[in-house]
């Protein structure tokens, strides 16, 4: 009896072991009721459009374009102004003139001629609303002309100018002293029957002058520019030398210096 029970138990265990091995080898097939749920379709990312309308951005672009346009217009205007040359003054020289053989020698500039140039220059510098009045002048402005060496030597001989500038109730004084020499090169010298054919072109090549300026009695650090000998036209008539720079409205008049 015990033997039968032992055999039965062994047989039962053997059958269970075989069944367990088969279950491991064959995967379980899910029934229709246990099929996995289908995955939800992934939503495609939204297509991004262009940037949103920004009225301030358009205003900024318009303002930038306008500023660029104004800057370009100003640049063109400055370029045009720099290229525009001052118009030459009308010649007021005597119609008749001695030949260039009479040019060599030392000539003394008349105070009246230099005074007019000084007044015109300083009045322009003073500006509107101010009045420049030239006072006493002393000393000499001498021009030694040497066509053979293509040189003109200008000598400021202890030259001094006093002036007053008035603006409303305010009046200020200016005193300028100059001494020394300036060397000019004669670049071109021509002669002829007509005033426009008598040319004298010069270039400043050396300046050995010293000057001092006093504003209301106090010495200034800088000195105002003074009129220079300018390229233009010439004439010698009735013992006077006329030199008119291309931008001068009136000619400078020189008298020949008497021999010492």
Protein Blocks (a to p, Z undefined) as FASTA:
>chain_A
ZZmmmmmmmmmmmmmmmmmmmmmmpccdddfklgccdddddddddddddddddfklmmmm
mmmmmmmmmmmmmmmmmmmmmmpccdddddfbdfbdcdfklmgccddddfklmmmmmmmm
mmmmnoghiacdddddedjddddddfknopacdddehiacdddddehjbccddddddedd
dddddfbdcddfbfklmccddddfbdcbdcdddeehiacfbdcddddddddddddeehia
cdddfkbfbdcdddddddZZ
